[in-house]
Amino acid sequence: MFNRLSSFVGGAVGAWKVRSQVAYIGPPLAVVDYVSVANGLETNPGEGWSLHGIASNDRYVVRAEKQALVVAQQGLGRPEATFAALIPIRKNAAWWAMTQDERRAVFEEQSHHIRIGMKYLPPIARRLHHCRDLGMPEAFDFLTWFEYAPPHEPAFDELLAELRASEEWKYVDREVDIRLVAIER
């Protein structure tokens, strides 16, 4: 059964080996060698970090967009998808001061976030985890988990470049890009 709460634990062990870890905006996370992904609440017992988020409803999509995403999106855990990226993001106070419809306007009407993402489906699978819903302080607002096959990494880089160039990214005040390779599948 799928648990909505997920933990991403960076440390000395895990099913995913860190290939690179870059702070694009704001302070970095502690450098780690491995990341484990678990359902439920898990923490790092030693050096490293633990990030937690809830897979929730899609918040900024209209019905037609949701239906298109469901048709195009493939699931996580595909055997050929041995590359992954964990990208924790925090948005600034100006983002959260807007109403839901104002955020939607920046997200899609101005930034075309969904349209950009759709161009890269199905090879790149993703799951978004919301951190603000936890009721406990977290360092990020969102944890985005992507999986893809190694030949699709250039397309993944294009996806990120398009999103980072959008109006929406003016509201990001912390972003870390952690690239991984599966050591267990």
N, C-alpha and C positions, 0 to 999 in steps of 0.2 A: 504494500500500500504506500502511496506517495504521501509523505509528510510535508506539509507546506513550509515548515521551518527548516532551513538548511544552514549548515555551518561550513565555512571555508577556513581551514586551519593551515597556516604556514609554519613550517618548522623543519626538523631533521628527518622526518619520515612522511610518507604519503604515496598515493597511487599516481601522482603527477609530478614529474621532475621539472623544475623551473629552468627555462631556457633563457629568459631575460625578465628583468623587472625594472620598469622605468616610471618615474613620477613625471607625468606630463604637466600637471598643474598642481601646485601646493606641495606640502611635505611628502616625502616617501614613506613607505612602510619599511619595517625592518627587513633586511635582505634575508631570504630563506632559500633552502635548497629544494624543498618539496612542498606540495600542497595536497591536503586530503579534503574530500568533499563528503559530507555526511548529512543524512536526514536527522533532524533533531538538534538539540543544543549540545555542542562540544566545544571545548576550549583547549588551548595549547598549554600543556603542563610545564613547558620550559621556555626557552628563547623563541621568539617569533611573534605570531599574531593570530587572532581568531576574529573572523567577521561573520555576522549572522544576518539573515534576511528571510523574508516570507515571500513565497511565490503567491501572488495575489491575482485579482482580476485585472484585465487590461484596462487601464484608466483613460487613455487618450485616443481610443479608437472608436469609430462609428461602426455600425453593424456590417456594412459592405467591406470595410477594411478588415474587420475581425474574420469574416468569412474567407476573404482572400488569403489572409495569413494562415488560417487553419488548413486550407487546401494546399498551399505551397510549402509550409514549414514541415520539415522532417524532425523526428524526435532526437533526443540526445542518446548517447550510448551506441551509436552505429559503429560497427567494428573498424571501418576504414577511417573514422574520425579520431585519429590518434593525436592531433594537435588541439589545444584548447587555449582560451584566453579568459582570464578573470580580470574584469575591469571595474573596480569600485569607483563610484562617482559621488561627489557631493555638490549640490547646487547652492547658490548663495541666497541670502535673505530676500532679495528682490524677487527671485523665482517663487518662493513660498508665500510672498505677500500678494501675489496675483490670485485671482479666482481660478477655478478649474477651467472655465471656458477661455480665460485669457492665456493660461498655460497651454491649452489645446491649440490656440491660434499660433503661438510661437512654435510649438512642437511640430505641427503638421502644415498649417497654412503658410507659415513663413519658412520653416526649416525643412519641410518635406521628409521628416524622419521616417515615417512608415514607407513612403515611396522609395526612399533610398534603400532601406532594409529589404524591401521586396525584390529589388534587382539582384540581390545576392542569395536568394533562396532558390532551390533547397540545399545547395552545398554547405551553407553555413547555418547551423542550428543554434538557437539561443534560448536562454531562460532568464527572465528578469526577476530579481529578488528585491523587495522593498524593505528597507531598514527602519524607516520612520514609524512603521506600524507595530514595532516590537514593544513599545512602552518602556524601553530602557535605552540609555544613551549609546549610540553607535557613531563611529567615526565617519560613516558615509550614509548617503540617502538611498543609494541603489548599488546592488552588486549584479553585474551582468556577466553571465557565463556563456561562452561561445564554444562550440566544437566544430571541427572541420578536418578534412583530409589534408595532408601536407601540400599537395599540388594546388590547393585553394588558398594558400596563405597570401599570395599577391592580391587576390580578390578581397580577402579580409582586410588587408592594408588599405585598399581603395575605399572600402566601406567606412573604415575609421576616418580616413582623410576627408571624405565627404561630410560625415557627421561633425567632425571637429571644425570644419569650415562654416558650419551653419550658424544661424542666428541663435539657436538654442544654446550652443556652447559658450556664448557670452555670459551665461548664467552659471557655468561650472567653475567652482573655485578649488576643487581638488579632484584629481584623476590619476590613477595609477594603472599602468598597463602591464599585466603579468602574463607572459607567454609560457605555455607548458607543453610537455609531451608525455603521453601515457606510458607508464612503466608496467602497468597491469591493465588488462582489458578483459 
